[in-house]
Structure formats: C-alpha cells, structure tokens
Amino acid sequence: MSYSDKFSSKGFVEKISRIAKRAGSKLVYSSLILYYTLQSKDVSLKDKAMVVGALGYLISPLDVMPDAIPIVGLTDDLAVLGYVINKIWGQVPPSVMEKAKNKLSTWFDEDEMQEVEEFLAEKERQNAESAQQEVKEVQDNKEEADQQQEKDSKKKSEKKSNLDKSKKQAKKPAKSKKK
C-alpha cells in the first residue's frame, strides 16, 4: 500500500501533537526532521518521495502494529522513520535539525531533550564511521589499482623485451655451413 497519499501537513501536525508524549522524543524528532526536510531545497525529489511515504505511514491509521497498542504500537512507525532518516541523513541541512530541535523543546523537558542529544551523537558517530569506511575503501581501491598498474607495466616490459629479442634474432644472418 502506498502511504504517500496519506500525508498532509495538517494531518502530520495533528498526529504529532496528539502522540508526542506517548511516542517519545526520538520518534517526534525523527518525524520533525523529515517534515522540515520536505521544505528544504537541498534534498532530492527522490528522497522527498521517501519522506512523504514515511510520514504518510506515520499518519495513516493502517499500520502493521496499530498505534493504539500500548508500548509497541509506534514501533513500526519508528522503524519506518528511522530507515528513511538513515537514507537521507547526509542531505539534512543543519538548519532543519535546529528547527526540529526548537519545535521539540516546546513539547519535551530537558531530560527528554537529552535523548535527542544522544540520538544526534549516535548519528554523528555513525557518519564518522561511514566516512572512515569510505576513506578505507578508496585507499584499498587505489592500492589495488596501483598493484594492477605495476603488474601491467611489468607485463608490458616483458613483452617489449621479448619482442626486442625476437627482432635481434631475426636480424642475425644465418650461419652457413661449409662443406
């Protein structure tokens, strides 16, 4: 089922206002990040389509686990939001994060806001690990390319050497046998 047709700004604000305390700061912060990301010009249309689908799923009463079930009811919503956040995180401008945090502070106290700080710290750690992994992959690829280039160069030298030997042998006059 496509959830993109379920999304509307009004529906989003109503749902978040209604479930904010029960959902917890991480879910609300994630949904606000996605909501404000829709308004950003720095995010691709493809990623905005994913965001609309995720927010539509959050708003929709048709969930894998109905939201009315205590404790686990919003787990599927958080999973969907988390998946999309992970996919677009690199494109989320700092202004969007700040705007979401400011809005969140109107609903949550300092202790609950600490969860958001931990969430952000975890995202930064994941980004740093991802960047390190990318650097390592680039270095590994460069090493492989250098090794392959060295092998190719050796083969080329050997072929040239063999070709030179063949030319020299072809130029030598054949020794005539005296009878």
C-alpha positions as a printed NumPy array, in Angstrom:
array([[  0.   ,   0.   ,   0.   ],
       [  1.28 ,   3.457,  -0.861],
       [  1.273,   5.828,   2.073],
       [  2.3  ,   8.931,   0.168],
       [ -1.344,   9.796,  -0.468],
       [ -1.972,   9.7  ,   3.311],
       [  0.436,  12.567,   4.045],
       [ -0.735,  16.108,   4.649],
       [  0.792,  18.902,   6.708],
       [ -2.385,  19.26 ,   8.74 ],
       [ -2.621,  15.52 ,   9.398],
       [  1.033,  15.415,  10.413],
       [  0.734,  18.292,  12.912],
       [ -2.448,  16.838,  14.414],
       [ -0.921,  13.364,  14.801],
       [  2.357,  14.58 ,  16.287],
       [  0.567,  16.881,  18.721],
       [ -1.667,  14.008,  19.809],
       [  1.031,  11.358,  20.266],
       [  4.093,  13.447,  21.177],
       [  4.468,  12.437,  24.823],
       [  3.469,   8.813,  24.25 ],
       [  5.719,   8.452,  21.203],
       [  8.814,   9.856,  22.823],
       [ 11.299,  12.46 ,  21.752],
       [ 13.197,  10.25 ,  19.296],
       [ 10.135,   9.445,  17.204],
       [  8.895,  13.023,  17.305],
       [ 12.34 ,  14.43 ,  16.499],
       [ 12.743,  11.998,  13.592],
       [  9.34 ,  12.916,  12.22 ],
       [ 10.053,  16.649,  12.599],
       [ 13.38 ,  16.233,  10.796],
       [ 11.549,  14.543,   7.925],
       [  8.753,  17.097,   7.962],
       [ 11.138,  20.056,   7.767],
       [ 13.273,  18.233,   5.205],
       [ 10.305,  18.332,   2.843],
       [ 10.545,  22.123,   2.928],
       [ 14.281,  22.132,   2.147],
       [ 15.602,  22.784,  -1.347],
       [ 18.756,  20.795,  -0.508],
       [ 17.045,  17.397,  -0.705],
       [ 16.407,  15.483,  -3.929],
       [ 12.875,  14.769,  -5.153],
       [ 13.525,  11.029,  -4.847],
       [ 14.387,  11.427,  -1.177],
       [ 11.432,  13.735,  -0.61 ],
       [  9.191,  10.998,  -2.047],
       [ 10.557,   8.571,   0.571],
       [  9.938,  11.177,   3.272],
       [  6.329,  11.681,   2.163],
       [  5.812,   7.899,   2.221],
       [  7.274,   7.597,   5.724],
       [  5.238,  10.485,   7.099],
       [  2.15 ,   9.115,   5.362],
       [  2.756,   5.803,   7.144],
       [  3.077,   7.644,  10.463],
       [ -0.22 ,   9.446,   9.915],
       [ -2.12 ,   6.502,   8.492],
       [ -4.303,   4.513,  10.867],
       [ -3.422,   1.421,   8.806],
       [ -0.163,   0.231,  10.377],
       [  1.457,  -3.148,  10.813],
       [  1.022,  -2.554,  14.551],
       [ -1.899,  -0.269,  15.397],
       [ -0.772,   2.842,  17.282],
       [ -3.381,   2.226,  19.978],
       [ -1.47 ,  -0.825,  21.285],
       [  0.441,   0.399,  24.347],
       [  4.262,   0.444,  24.167],
       [  4.677,  -1.424,  20.853],
       [  2.061,   0.465,  18.821],
       [  4.506,   3.045,  17.5  ],
       [  7.443,   0.672,  16.987],
       [  6.705,   0.139,  13.309],
       [  6.353,   3.899,  12.799],
       [  9.739,   4.465,  14.436],
       [ 11.294,   1.747,  12.274],
       [  9.994,   3.345,   9.071],
       [ 11.064,   6.83 ,  10.16 ],
       [ 14.472,   5.504,  11.241],
       [ 15.007,   3.795,   7.906],
       [ 14.234,   6.95 ,   5.938],
       [ 16.287,   9.152,   8.308],
       [ 19.28 ,   6.856,   7.747],
       [ 18.819,   7.052,   3.976],
       [ 18.67 ,  10.858,   3.8  ],
       [ 20.734,  11.911,   6.837],
       [ 23.639,  13.18 ,   4.749],
       [ 21.333,  15.611,   2.962],
       [ 19.642,  17.026,   6.063],
       [ 20.821,  20.626,   6.482],
       [ 21.831,  21.791,   9.984],
       [ 19.058,  24.407,   9.822],
       [ 16.469,  21.616,   9.585],
       [ 17.933,  19.833,  12.612],
       [ 17.901,  23.064,  14.615],
       [ 14.332,  23.898,  13.584],
       [ 13.19 ,  20.391,  14.614],
       [ 15.016,  20.655,  17.93 ],
       [ 13.456,  24.049,  18.678],
       [  9.958,  22.736,  17.956],
       [ 10.639,  19.625,  20.02 ],
       [ 11.623,  21.724,  23.027],
       [  8.064,  23.097,  23.149],
       [  6.742,  19.585,  23.921],
       [  9.535,  17.983,  25.947],
       [ 11.524,  18.838,  29.06 ],
       [ 15.318,  18.849,  29.441],
       [ 15.595,  15.149,  30.345],
       [ 13.648,  14.13 ,  27.271],
       [ 15.677,  16.531,  25.13 ],
       [ 18.787,  14.688,  26.324],
       [ 17.513,  11.665,  24.354],
       [ 17.639,  13.815,  21.226],
       [ 21.213,  14.883,  22.01 ],
       [ 22.127,  11.199,  22.372],
       [ 20.353,  10.458,  19.097],
       [ 22.348,  13.197,  17.355],
       [ 25.607,  11.991,  18.902],
       [ 24.868,   8.476,  17.648],
       [ 24.142,   9.801,  14.153],
       [ 27.414,  11.746,  14.174],
       [ 29.274,   8.614,  15.311],
       [ 27.645,   6.606,  12.523],
       [ 28.527,   9.306,   9.978],
       [ 32.153,   9.359,  11.169],
       [ 32.355,   5.564,  10.928],
       [ 30.783,   5.661,   7.48 ],
       [ 33.245,   8.331,   6.334],
       [ 36.163,   6.311,   7.7  ],
       [ 34.881,   3.234,   5.884],
       [ 34.587,   5.191,   2.636],
       [ 38.153,   6.511,   3.021],
       [ 39.4  ,   2.984,   3.686],
       [ 37.574,   1.674,   0.609],
       [ 39.06 ,   4.444,  -1.548],
       [ 42.539,   3.674,  -0.199],
       [ 42.058,  -0.063,  -0.79 ],
       [ 40.83 ,   0.595,  -4.329],
       [ 43.813,   2.859,  -5.005],
       [ 46.22 ,   0.209,  -3.702],
       [ 44.574,  -2.42 ,  -5.906],
       [ 44.75 ,  -0.104,  -8.906],
       [ 48.427,   0.664,  -8.207],
       [ 49.215,  -3.052,  -7.902],
       [ 47.366,  -3.797, -11.13 ],
       [ 49.161,  -0.951, -12.9  ],
       [ 52.504,  -2.32 , -11.68 ],
       [ 51.615,  -5.808, -12.965],
       [ 50.518,  -4.364, -16.306],
       [ 53.728,  -2.354, -16.54 ],
       [ 55.847,  -5.48 , -15.86 ],
       [ 53.937,  -7.451, -18.489],
       [ 54.427,  -4.63 , -20.983],
       [ 58.171,  -4.527, -20.239],
       [ 58.453,  -8.305, -20.607],
       [ 56.582,  -8.224, -23.923],
       [ 58.83 ,  -5.433, -25.194],
       [ 61.928,  -7.309, -24.06 ],
       [ 60.752, -10.495, -25.761],
       [ 59.894,  -8.546, -28.912],
       [ 63.364,  -6.923, -28.92 ],
       [ 64.997, -10.367, -28.542],
       [ 62.919, -11.703, -31.389],
       [ 63.92 ,  -8.785, -33.632],
       [ 67.62 ,  -9.283, -32.826],
       [ 67.42 , -12.967, -33.635],
       [ 65.635, -12.233, -36.884],
       [ 68.368,  -9.765, -37.919],
       [ 71.26 , -12.175, -37.291],
       [ 72.464, -13.702, -40.515],
       [ 72.115, -17.397, -40.699],
       [ 75.479, -19.146, -40.426],
       [ 76.3  , -21.055, -43.485],
       [ 77.763, -24.478, -43.158],
       [ 80.911, -25.159, -45.133],
       [ 81.339, -28.495, -46.72 ]])
